[in-house]
Amino acid sequence: MARVCARRCGLGAAGGRGRVAERLGVSPAVLRLYGKRDQTRSNHLGQVAKYLEWQTAPAGSQAMEELEQFLLDRAMEHDAPTLLFNLAREYLMAAKVIRPGALILAKMVGTARKAASDLTSQLVGHLLTKELRADLERMLVVDAGLGMTRLEWLVSPARDASATSVKTAIDKLTWLRAIDAHQMDVSVLPNERRRFLAQVARRSSNQGLERRKERKFPILLAFVAQAAVDQLDEVVALFDQAVSARESRAKSKTDEALVERAKKGEARQLVMEMILPVLADPSIPDDEVGGMLRERIGMQRLREITSDAWKPLPRDHGRLSELESSYTYLRQLTPNVLAAIDFQGGPGTAELMEAVAILKEMNRLGGRKVPAGAPTGFVPAKYADYLVKARKSGEDTAYRHFWELCVILCLRDGLRSGDVFVPGSRRYADPATYLYTPEQWAPKRAEYCRLVGKPPNAAEALEQGKEELHAALQELEKTLAGAAPDDTGMVRLDEDEHLVVPPLPAEDVPAEAKALKDELAAMLPFAPIASLLIELDARTHFLDCCSRLRAGAGRGADGRVGGG
């Protein structure tokens, strides 16, 4: 018993005997011979269990049946045997059930894992048609065109946001859609189970999956269902990154051009400082101004300054014009992305979505000219002048380039802000899907309004809010009327009629609460930090990631890093 208490409290055997002896009011020496008879320990264990209201769990008991169901539920979420074993121990402790032998518990874990695998196959069996099984089988066969299996091809991520990577990502998405992976409903499986199975497919070799025989099909099914969503997100993310990379490049070049312009502008400013005093001096005859300025400034310097035309900059400092140099590159990927992805817009994006539809149709038909009446209301003000100037000058090609770039940039920005979404995507999903639908909200509205003390009718809620606001303002007026400008502890108006809200003072903890806290802390057993670290290592094995400063020090005989 002393040893048990010592382990629970993080103490040594002697320390455990001392604490138990102190509680029992006896000498520690009396407890040295405790437990020499096995029958004594068994009898005392039964007495302790009865006193603490713990129960045993014999085979076939309700407690064991509940444990089996618990392990099956957890096995549907996690497959690691050690984790399941520890979860079972914690469950038994919470239920006040004496743990059966470790071998029995290990067998129950194995049974639960097998049952979870069988249940998974049963739940998704209706999806595994003959055609789908054939498609999944072909995923494990080396494709001559790819030089690898489809599984390896799908698992390999994009290395960059180049046009080639975007095309490959779209090819993967197209293949997954061809086997209807985006329409496979595997929601009958828990989320954790789906993620686990998909991870098994990613980490397993083709031979390893083949050895699983029938069990490989649920694994591959969960993988392709998740890959359809992940691949959709990857295509959109690569589109974002590719457009942003070219925009950043244009910004960098524009910034460099602005630096050079600033240098030239400084030289012009210095010349102006020499010109203006002469022009503003009425004592200098007009016919002498030109000669005087040419003499002071010098013809060479004047020629250098006037050699470059000084044009006013557009609102964006020429960034869209610089981005137009990447138009051909972007055309290598944007038509494919628009054709593969179903972009949809939320409120306020009607013109942008219409422009996207027009651009998709132009790409399909090979049109070169933007149709008359194509929307431009979505174009930011800083880019609008480009379209106006191109339209007035009749430059249809320039107008097409600038208009299409504006569509692509606004589409990218809409994806980032959530104004534009992609059905079926996880990362770029419609923000409205995170909210209750009117049908879901209707039965919950009355209870919610009761809890927050608000009327369910919107007009009544607004009226109540106005009343609360007026009441709060009246209370504030009373507070301000009774506060002096120099009263630093009160909400007040200072000498300049500015509202001053002082910081809240620290809350005083009652003496009774402090005394109760100390009393509760004194009831907790003292646990040395070393014992806590040992227990934490037993649970997490975090010491495997540690090493001594002395090179070559591994785990010692006691299993700890660096020995005892």
C-alpha positions as CSV (number, residue, x, y, z in Angstrom):
1,M,0.0,0.0,0.0
2,A,2.9,2.4,0.9
3,R,4.5,1.7,-2.5
4,V,1.2,2.4,-4.3
5,C,0.8,5.7,-2.4
6,A,4.4,6.5,-3.2
7,R,4.0,6.0,-6.9
8,R,0.8,8.1,-6.9
9,C,2.4,11.0,-5.0
10,G,5.7,10.9,-6.9
11,L,7.7,9.8,-3.9
12,G,10.2,7.1,-3.1
13,A,9.2,4.0,-1.1
14,A,10.5,5.5,2.1
15,G,8.7,8.8,1.4
16,G,5.5,6.9,0.7
17,R,5.7,5.0,3.9
18,G,6.3,8.2,5.8
19,R,3.3,9.9,4.3
20,V,1.0,7.0,4.9
21,A,2.3,6.5,8.4
22,E,1.7,10.2,9.1
23,R,-1.9,9.9,7.9
24,L,-2.4,6.7,10.0
25,G,-0.7,8.1,13.0
26,V,1.8,5.3,13.3
27,S,5.6,4.9,13.1
28,P,7.0,4.3,9.6
29,A,8.9,1.3,10.8
30,V,5.5,-0.5,11.3
31,L,4.9,-0.4,7.6
32,R,8.2,-2.0,6.5
33,L,6.8,-5.5,6.6
34,Y,3.5,-4.6,4.9
35,G,2.5,-6.7,2.0
36,K,4.7,-9.7,2.6
37,R,1.6,-12.0,2.2
38,D,-0.2,-11.8,-1.1
39,Q,-3.5,-12.4,0.6
40,T,-3.0,-9.2,2.6
41,R,-2.7,-7.1,-0.5
42,S,-5.7,-8.8,-2.1
43,N,-7.9,-8.2,0.9
44,H,-6.8,-4.6,1.4
45,L,-7.2,-3.9,-2.3
46,G,-10.8,-5.1,-2.0
47,Q,-11.4,-2.9,1.0
48,V,-9.8,0.1,-0.7
49,A,-11.9,-0.4,-3.8
50,K,-15.1,-0.7,-1.7
51,Y,-14.2,2.4,0.3
52,L,-13.5,4.4,-2.8
53,E,-16.5,3.0,-4.6
54,W,-14.4,1.4,-7.4
55,Q,-15.6,-1.8,-9.1
56,T,-13.9,-4.7,-10.7
57,A,-14.5,-5.6,-14.4
58,P,-14.7,-9.4,-14.9
59,A,-15.1,-10.8,-18.3
60,G,-18.6,-10.4,-19.7
61,S,-19.6,-7.7,-17.3
62,Q,-21.3,-4.4,-18.3
63,A,-18.1,-2.5,-17.5
64,M,-16.1,-4.6,-20.0
65,E,-18.8,-4.2,-22.6
66,E,-18.8,-0.5,-22.2
67,L,-15.0,-0.5,-22.4
68,E,-15.2,-2.5,-25.7
69,Q,-17.6,0.0,-27.2
70,F,-15.3,2.9,-26.0
71,L,-12.3,1.3,-27.6
72,L,-14.2,0.7,-30.8
73,D,-15.3,4.4,-30.9
74,R,-11.7,5.5,-30.3
75,A,-10.3,3.0,-32.8
76,M,-12.5,4.6,-35.4
77,E,-10.6,7.9,-34.7
78,H,-7.1,6.7,-33.8
79,D,-5.3,3.5,-34.8
80,A,-2.1,3.8,-32.6
81,P,-2.1,0.8,-30.1
82,T,-0.2,2.7,-27.5
83,L,-2.6,5.6,-27.7
84,L,-5.7,3.3,-27.5
85,F,-4.1,1.5,-24.5
86,N,-3.6,4.8,-22.6
87,L,-7.1,6.1,-23.5
88,A,-8.5,2.8,-22.1
89,R,-6.6,3.3,-18.8
90,E,-7.8,6.9,-18.5
91,Y,-11.4,5.8,-19.3
92,L,-11.2,3.1,-16.6
93,M,-9.9,5.6,-14.0
94,A,-12.6,8.0,-14.8
95,A,-15.3,5.3,-14.5
96,K,-13.7,4.0,-11.2
97,V,-13.1,0.6,-12.7
98,I,-10.1,-1.5,-11.6
99,R,-8.0,-2.1,-14.7
100,P,-7.7,-5.6,-15.9
101,G,-4.4,-7.1,-16.7
102,A,-2.2,-5.4,-19.2
103,L,-2.3,-8.5,-21.5
104,I,-6.1,-8.5,-21.4
105,L,-6.3,-4.8,-22.2
106,A,-3.8,-5.2,-25.1
107,K,-5.9,-8.0,-26.6
108,M,-9.0,-5.7,-26.3
109,V,-7.1,-3.0,-28.1
110,G,-6.2,-5.4,-30.9
111,T,-9.8,-6.6,-31.2
112,A,-11.1,-3.0,-31.3
113,R,-8.6,-2.1,-34.1
114,K,-9.8,-5.1,-36.2
115,A,-13.5,-4.2,-35.5
116,A,-12.8,-0.6,-36.6
117,S,-11.4,-1.9,-39.9
118,D,-14.3,-4.2,-40.4
119,L,-16.8,-1.5,-39.6
120,T,-15.1,0.9,-42.0
121,S,-15.4,-1.6,-44.8
122,Q,-19.1,-2.1,-44.0
123,L,-19.9,1.6,-43.9
124,V,-18.3,2.4,-47.3
125,G,-19.1,-0.8,-49.0
126,H,-22.0,0.7,-51.0
127,L,-19.5,3.2,-52.6
128,L,-17.0,0.6,-53.7
129,T,-18.7,-0.4,-57.0
130,K,-17.0,-2.6,-59.5
131,E,-15.9,0.3,-61.7
132,L,-14.5,2.2,-58.7
133,R,-12.6,-0.8,-57.5
134,A,-11.0,-1.0,-60.9
135,D,-10.0,2.6,-60.9
136,L,-8.5,2.3,-57.4
137,E,-6.6,-0.8,-58.5
138,R,-5.1,1.1,-61.4
139,M,-3.8,3.7,-59.0
140,L,-1.3,1.2,-57.8
141,V,0.0,0.3,-61.3
142,V,2.9,2.2,-62.9
143,D,1.6,4.5,-65.6
144,A,3.8,4.6,-68.7
145,G,3.1,8.2,-69.4
146,L,3.8,9.3,-65.8
147,G,6.7,7.0,-65.1
148,M,5.1,6.3,-61.7
149,T,1.8,5.1,-60.2
150,R,-1.2,7.4,-60.0
151,L,-1.0,7.2,-56.2
152,E,2.6,8.5,-56.2
153,W,1.6,11.2,-58.8
154,L,-1.3,12.4,-56.6
155,V,0.8,12.4,-53.4
156,S,3.6,14.5,-54.9
157,P,3.0,18.2,-54.1
158,A,3.7,21.1,-56.4
159,R,7.2,22.5,-56.0
160,D,6.5,26.0,-57.1
161,A,3.7,28.2,-58.5
162,S,4.9,28.1,-62.2
163,A,2.6,27.6,-65.1
164,T,3.8,24.0,-65.4
165,S,2.9,23.2,-61.8
166,V,-0.5,24.8,-62.3
167,K,-1.1,22.6,-65.4
168,T,0.0,19.5,-63.5
169,A,-2.3,20.3,-60.5
170,I,-5.2,20.8,-62.9
171,D,-4.4,17.4,-64.6
172,K,-4.6,15.8,-61.1
173,L,-7.9,17.5,-60.4
174,T,-9.3,16.4,-63.8
175,W,-8.3,12.8,-63.2
176,L,-9.9,12.8,-59.7
177,R,-13.1,14.3,-61.2
178,A,-13.1,11.6,-63.9
179,I,-13.5,8.9,-61.2
180,D,-16.1,11.1,-59.4
181,A,-13.9,11.5,-56.4
182,H,-15.3,15.0,-55.7
183,Q,-18.8,13.4,-55.4
184,M,-17.9,10.6,-53.1
185,D,-19.8,11.0,-49.8
186,V,-17.7,9.4,-47.1
187,S,-19.3,11.4,-44.3
188,V,-20.5,8.1,-42.8
189,L,-17.0,7.8,-41.4
190,P,-15.8,10.1,-38.6
191,N,-13.5,12.9,-39.7
192,E,-10.6,11.4,-37.7
193,R,-11.1,8.1,-39.4
194,R,-11.1,9.6,-42.9
195,R,-7.9,11.6,-42.2
196,F,-6.2,8.5,-40.8
197,L,-7.1,6.3,-43.8
198,A,-5.9,9.0,-46.2
199,Q,-2.7,9.4,-44.3
200,V,-2.1,5.6,-44.5
201,A,-2.5,5.8,-48.3
202,R,0.0,8.7,-48.5
203,R,2.7,6.9,-46.4
204,S,2.2,3.4,-47.7
205,S,4.1,1.8,-50.6
206,N,2.3,0.2,-53.4
207,Q,3.4,-3.2,-52.2
208,G,2.2,-2.4,-48.7
209,L,-1.2,-1.5,-49.9
210,E,-1.4,-4.6,-52.1
211,R,-0.7,-6.8,-49.1
212,R,-3.8,-5.3,-47.4
213,K,-6.0,-7.0,-50.1
214,E,-9.6,-6.0,-49.5
215,R,-8.7,-3.5,-46.8
216,K,-6.9,-1.3,-49.3
217,F,-10.1,-0.2,-50.9
218,P,-11.5,1.9,-48.0
219,I,-8.0,3.4,-47.6
220,L,-7.8,4.4,-51.2
221,L,-11.4,5.6,-51.2
222,A,-10.8,7.9,-48.3
223,F,-7.6,9.1,-49.9
224,V,-9.2,10.1,-53.3
225,A,-12.2,11.7,-51.6
226,Q,-9.9,13.9,-49.5
227,A,-7.4,14.4,-52.4
228,A,-10.3,15.8,-54.6
229,V,-10.7,18.6,-52.0
230,D,-7.0,19.1,-51.4
231,Q,-6.2,19.2,-55.1
232,L,-9.0,21.8,-55.7
233,D,-7.5,24.0,-52.9
234,E,-4.0,23.5,-54.4
235,V,-5.1,24.7,-57.9
236,V,-6.6,27.8,-56.4
237,A,-3.7,28.5,-54.1
238,L,-1.2,28.1,-57.0
239,F,-3.3,30.5,-59.1
240,D,-3.1,33.0,-56.2
241,Q,0.6,32.5,-55.8
242,A,1.4,32.8,-59.5
243,V,-0.6,36.0,-59.9
244,S,0.9,37.5,-56.7
245,A,4.4,36.6,-57.7
246,R,4.0,38.5,-61.0
247,E,2.4,41.4,-59.2
248,S,5.2,41.5,-56.7
249,R,7.7,41.5,-59.6
250,A,5.9,44.4,-61.2
251,K,5.9,46.3,-57.9
252,S,9.6,45.7,-57.4
253,K,10.4,47.1,-60.9
254,T,8.0,50.0,-60.3
255,D,9.7,50.9,-57.1
256,E,13.1,50.8,-58.8
257,A,11.7,53.2,-61.5
258,L,10.4,55.5,-58.8
259,V,13.8,55.7,-57.2
260,E,15.4,56.7,-60.5
261,R,12.6,59.2,-61.1
262,A,13.2,60.6,-57.6
263,K,16.9,61.1,-58.4
264,K,16.1,62.9,-61.7
265,G,13.4,64.9,-59.9
266,E,15.9,66.1,-57.4
267,A,18.2,67.3,-60.2
268,R,15.3,69.2,-61.7
269,Q,14.4,70.7,-58.4
270,L,17.9,72.1,-58.0
271,V,17.6,73.7,-61.4
272,M,14.2,75.1,-60.5
273,E,15.7,76.7,-57.4
274,M,18.1,78.5,-59.7
275,I,15.5,79.5,-62.3
276,L,12.7,80.8,-60.0
277,P,14.7,83.6,-58.3
278,V,15.7,85.0,-61.6
279,L,12.2,84.9,-63.0
280,A,10.8,86.4,-59.9
281,D,13.3,89.3,-59.8
282,P,11.6,92.3,-61.6
283,S,14.9,94.2,-61.7
284,I,16.2,91.8,-64.4
285,P,15.1,92.8,-67.9
286,D,13.1,90.1,-69.8
287,D,15.6,90.1,-72.7
288,E,18.4,89.2,-70.3
289,V,16.7,86.3,-68.4
290,G,17.4,83.6,-70.9
291,G,21.1,84.5,-71.3
292,M,21.6,84.8,-67.5
293,L,20.0,81.4,-66.9
294,R,22.0,79.6,-69.6
295,E,25.1,81.1,-68.2
296,R,24.4,80.2,-64.6
297,I,23.1,76.7,-65.3
298,G,25.2,75.7,-68.3
299,M,23.9,74.4,-71.6
300,Q,25.2,70.9,-71.0
301,R,23.2,70.5,-67.8
302,L,20.1,71.9,-69.4
303,R,20.4,69.4,-72.3
304,E,20.8,66.5,-69.8
305,I,17.7,67.6,-67.8
306,T,15.5,68.1,-70.9
307,S,16.7,65.0,-72.7
308,D,14.1,62.8,-70.9
309,A,10.4,63.6,-71.2
310,W,8.9,64.2,-67.8
311,K,5.4,62.5,-67.8
312,P,2.9,62.5,-65.0
313,L,2.5,59.1,-63.3
314,P,-0.8,57.2,-63.2
315,R,-2.5,56.6,-59.9
316,D,-0.8,53.3,-59.4
317,H,2.6,54.7,-60.4
318,G,2.6,52.4,-63.4
319,R,2.3,49.1,-61.7
320,L,-0.4,47.7,-64.0
321,S,1.6,48.8,-67.0
322,E,4.6,46.9,-65.6
323,L,2.4,43.9,-64.9
324,E,1.2,44.0,-68.5
325,S,4.7,42.7,-69.5
326,S,3.8,39.4,-67.7
327,Y,0.5,39.1,-69.6
328,T,1.8,36.4,-72.0
329,Y,3.2,34.4,-69.0
330,L,-0.1,34.6,-67.1
331,R,-2.0,33.5,-70.2
332,Q,-0.2,30.2,-69.9
333,L,-2.1,29.4,-66.7
334,T,-5.2,31.6,-66.2
335,P,-7.4,30.2,-69.0
336,N,-6.8,26.7,-67.6
337,V,-7.7,27.8,-64.1
338,L,-10.8,29.6,-65.2
339,A,-11.9,26.6,-67.1
340,A,-11.3,24.1,-64.3
341,I,-12.6,26.1,-61.3
342,D,-16.1,27.1,-60.7
343,F,-15.6,30.6,-59.1
344,Q,-18.7,32.0,-57.5
345,G,-19.3,35.4,-55.8
346,G,-21.1,36.7,-52.8
347,P,-22.9,40.0,-52.4
348,G,-21.5,42.9,-54.3
349,T,-19.5,40.8,-56.8
350,A,-22.1,40.6,-59.6
351,E,-20.1,42.6,-62.1
352,L,-16.9,40.8,-61.3
353,M,-18.6,37.4,-61.8
354,E,-20.1,38.6,-65.1
355,A,-16.6,39.7,-66.2
356,V,-15.2,36.3,-65.3
357,A,-17.9,34.5,-67.3
358,I,-17.2,36.8,-70.3
359,L,-13.4,36.1,-70.0
360,K,-14.1,32.3,-69.8
361,E,-16.2,32.5,-73.0
362,M,-13.5,34.5,-74.8
363,N,-10.9,31.9,-73.8
364,R,-13.2,29.1,-75.1
365,L,-13.9,30.8,-78.4
366,G,-10.5,32.4,-78.9
367,G,-11.8,35.9,-78.9
368,R,-9.3,38.7,-79.0
369,K,-11.6,41.7,-78.4
370,V,-13.5,42.5,-75.2
371,P,-17.2,42.7,-76.1
372,A,-18.8,46.1,-76.0
373,G,-20.7,46.5,-72.7
374,A,-18.4,44.2,-70.8
375,P,-18.6,45.4,-67.1
376,T,-15.8,47.6,-65.7
377,G,-17.5,48.7,-62.4
378,F,-15.4,46.2,-60.5
379,V,-12.1,47.8,-61.7
380,P,-10.3,49.6,-58.8
381,A,-10.1,53.4,-59.3
382,K,-6.3,53.2,-59.5
383,Y,-6.5,51.1,-62.7
384,A,-9.6,52.8,-64.3
385,D,-7.5,55.3,-66.2
386,Y,-5.7,52.6,-68.2
387,L,-9.0,51.3,-69.6
388,V,-10.3,54.8,-70.3
389,K,-7.1,55.8,-72.2
390,A,-7.0,52.5,-74.2
391,R,-10.7,52.9,-75.1
392,K,-10.3,56.5,-76.3
393,S,-7.3,55.7,-78.4
394,G,-8.9,52.7,-80.0
395,E,-6.2,50.3,-78.8
396,D,-8.3,47.1,-78.5
397,T,-5.3,44.9,-77.7
398,A,-4.2,47.1,-74.8
399,Y,-7.7,47.4,-73.5
400,R,-8.0,43.5,-73.6
401,H,-4.8,43.2,-71.7
402,F,-5.6,45.7,-69.0
403,W,-9.2,44.5,-68.6
404,E,-8.2,40.9,-68.3
405,L,-5.5,41.7,-65.8
406,C,-8.0,43.6,-63.7
407,V,-10.3,40.6,-63.8
408,I,-7.6,38.3,-62.6
409,L,-6.4,40.6,-59.9
410,C,-9.9,41.3,-58.6
411,L,-10.6,37.6,-58.6
412,R,-7.5,36.9,-56.6
413,D,-8.4,39.6,-54.1
414,G,-12.0,38.3,-53.9
415,L,-10.7,34.9,-53.0
416,R,-8.5,36.3,-50.2
417,S,-11.3,38.4,-48.7
418,G,-14.0,35.7,-49.0
419,D,-16.1,37.7,-51.4
420,V,-15.4,35.0,-54.0
421,F,-15.6,31.3,-53.1
422,V,-15.2,27.9,-54.7
423,P,-17.9,25.2,-54.1
424,G,-16.4,22.0,-52.8
425,S,-13.3,23.7,-51.5
426,R,-12.2,23.6,-47.9
427,R,-9.9,26.6,-47.8
428,Y,-11.9,28.8,-50.2
429,A,-15.4,27.7,-49.1
430,D,-18.4,30.0,-49.0
431,P,-18.3,31.9,-45.7
432,A,-22.1,31.5,-45.5
433,T,-21.6,27.8,-45.0
434,Y,-20.2,28.4,-41.5
435,L,-23.5,30.1,-40.5
436,Y,-26.9,28.6,-39.6
437,T,-29.3,28.2,-42.5
438,P,-32.8,29.8,-42.0
439,E,-34.1,26.3,-41.5
440,Q,-31.4,25.5,-38.9
441,W,-31.8,28.8,-37.1
442,A,-35.6,28.7,-36.8
443,P,-35.9,26.1,-34.0
444,K,-32.9,27.6,-32.1
445,R,-34.0,31.3,-32.3
446,A,-36.4,31.3,-29.4
447,E,-34.0,29.6,-26.9
448,Y,-31.1,31.8,-28.0
449,C,-33.2,35.0,-27.6
450,R,-34.3,33.8,-24.2
451,L,-30.8,33.2,-23.0
452,V,-29.5,36.6,-24.2
453,G,-32.6,38.5,-23.1
454,K,-33.5,39.8,-26.6
455,P,-36.9,39.7,-28.4
456,P,-37.0,37.5,-31.5
457,N,-38.5,40.2,-33.6
458,A,-35.9,42.5,-35.3
459,A,-37.9,45.7,-34.9
460,E,-38.4,45.0,-31.2
461,A,-34.8,44.2,-30.8
462,L,-33.7,47.5,-32.4
463,E,-36.1,49.4,-30.2
464,Q,-34.8,47.7,-27.1
465,G,-31.2,48.5,-28.2
466,K,-32.1,52.2,-28.5
467,E,-33.7,52.2,-25.0
468,E,-30.6,50.6,-23.6
469,L,-28.4,53.1,-25.4
470,H,-30.3,56.1,-24.1
471,A,-30.3,54.7,-20.5
472,A,-26.5,54.1,-20.7
473,L,-26.0,57.7,-22.1
474,Q,-28.1,59.1,-19.2
475,E,-26.0,57.2,-16.7
476,L,-22.8,58.5,-18.4
477,E,-24.1,62.1,-18.2
478,K,-24.6,61.7,-14.5
479,T,-21.1,60.3,-14.1
480,L,-19.6,63.1,-16.1
481,A,-21.6,65.7,-14.2
482,G,-20.3,64.4,-10.9
483,A,-16.6,64.1,-11.9
484,A,-14.0,66.9,-11.6
485,P,-11.5,67.4,-14.5
486,D,-8.6,66.5,-12.2
487,D,-10.2,63.4,-10.7
488,T,-7.9,60.7,-12.1
489,G,-9.9,57.8,-10.8
490,M,-13.2,58.7,-12.5
491,V,-14.6,58.8,-16.1
492,R,-14.5,62.5,-16.8
493,L,-14.1,65.3,-19.3
494,D,-10.7,67.0,-19.1
495,E,-10.0,70.8,-19.7
496,D,-10.3,70.3,-23.5
497,E,-13.6,68.5,-23.2
498,H,-12.0,65.2,-24.2
499,L,-13.5,62.0,-22.7
500,V,-11.0,60.3,-20.3
501,V,-11.6,56.7,-19.3
502,P,-9.1,55.6,-16.6
503,P,-7.8,52.1,-16.4
504,L,-9.8,49.7,-14.3
505,P,-8.3,49.1,-10.8
506,A,-7.1,45.6,-9.9
507,E,-9.8,43.5,-8.2
508,D,-9.3,42.9,-4.5
509,V,-9.3,39.2,-3.6
510,P,-11.2,38.6,-0.3
511,A,-9.2,37.3,2.6
512,E,-11.5,34.3,2.8
513,A,-10.7,33.4,-0.8
514,K,-7.0,33.6,-0.1
515,A,-7.3,31.4,3.0
516,L,-9.4,28.8,1.1
517,K,-6.8,28.8,-1.7
518,D,-4.0,28.2,0.8
519,E,-6.0,25.4,2.5
520,L,-6.6,23.7,-0.8
521,A,-3.0,24.0,-1.9
522,A,-1.9,22.4,1.4
523,M,-4.1,19.4,0.8
524,L,-2.3,18.6,-2.5
525,P,0.6,16.1,-2.1
526,F,4.1,17.4,-2.7
527,A,5.5,16.1,-6.0
528,P,9.2,16.7,-6.8
529,I,9.9,18.1,-10.3
530,A,11.9,15.0,-11.1
531,S,9.0,12.7,-10.5
532,L,6.8,14.9,-12.7
533,L,9.3,14.7,-15.5
534,I,9.6,11.0,-15.2
535,E,5.8,10.5,-15.4
536,L,5.6,12.9,-18.3
537,D,8.4,11.0,-20.2
538,A,6.5,7.8,-19.5
539,R,3.4,9.3,-21.3
540,T,5.0,11.2,-24.1
541,H,8.7,9.9,-24.4
542,F,9.8,13.5,-24.8
543,L,13.3,12.6,-23.5
544,D,13.9,10.8,-26.8
545,C,14.4,14.3,-28.3
546,C,16.9,15.3,-25.6
547,S,20.6,14.6,-25.2
548,R,23.3,15.5,-22.8
549,L,25.9,18.2,-23.6
550,R,28.5,15.4,-23.6
551,A,28.4,13.9,-27.1
552,G,27.4,10.3,-27.4
553,A,25.3,10.1,-24.2
554,G,22.3,7.9,-24.9
555,R,19.7,6.3,-22.7
556,G,21.1,4.6,-19.6
557,A,20.0,1.4,-17.9
558,D,17.0,3.1,-16.4
559,G,15.8,4.2,-19.9
560,R,16.4,7.9,-19.4
561,V,18.7,10.1,-21.5
562,G,22.2,10.1,-20.2
563,G,21.7,7.3,-17.7
564,G,20.6,7.6,-14.1
